[in-house]
Amino acid sequence: MSAMYQFYLIGETKLPTFSEYVDTPQLFDKLVNWVTSEGSLRQQLELQEFDFIEALEYIDHHIEGDGFLPILTFNNSPRNILVEGSPSV
């Protein structure tokens, strides 16, 4: 099964901090809203999950990363990746 993936470029230092207590679904929604409004949409692709993982590995290699881009992408949020419209759990 394929899914639509959107790639946003964001500055880590510009990520907001949430001073008030926010439960996981609220935090997830706030992060998605912030990324989609403040980030720069670079690409939108429809891919199979394994193709997406392979693309992340290629990007990580291309930017001379340390291999963590694919891992951090899937361990970054309650629904594994920040996908607009994903149900929060």
C-alpha positions, -999 to +999 in steps of 0.1 A: +000+000+000+013+034-009+010+067+010+016+104+002+046+118+019+054+155+022+090+166+029+094+199+048+126+217+055+127+233+090+153+250+111+156+230+143+165+261+163+131+276+152+110+248+165+086+261+191+086+250+227+053+245+244+054+258+279+020+247+289+013+210+295+000+195+262-011+159+260+003+138+231-025+142+206-025+180+211+013+183+209+013+162+177-014+184+161+005+216+172+038+202+157+021+192+124+004+227+122+037+244+129+057+224+104+031+229+076+028+266+082+064+275+090+083+249+071+093+249+035+075+222+015+102+207-007+086+176-022+055+155-022+057+119-032+035+089-033+056+059-022+055+024-008+068+024+028+100+004+018+107+029-010+103+057+015+128+042+039+153+037+010+148+073-001+156+085+035+187+063+035+198+079+002+192+114+015+211+107+047+240+093+027+239+123+003+240+149+031+268+128+047+246+121+077+254+095+103+226+071+095+201+085+119+177+102+094+156+071+087+156+061+124+147+095+137+120+100+111+101+069+123+108+075+160+099+111+160+062+112+168+032+093+182+022+081+147+058+072+137+061+101+112+045+135+111+019+131+085-008+158+081-042+144+089-029+113+107-050+103+136-033+110+169-030+083+194 
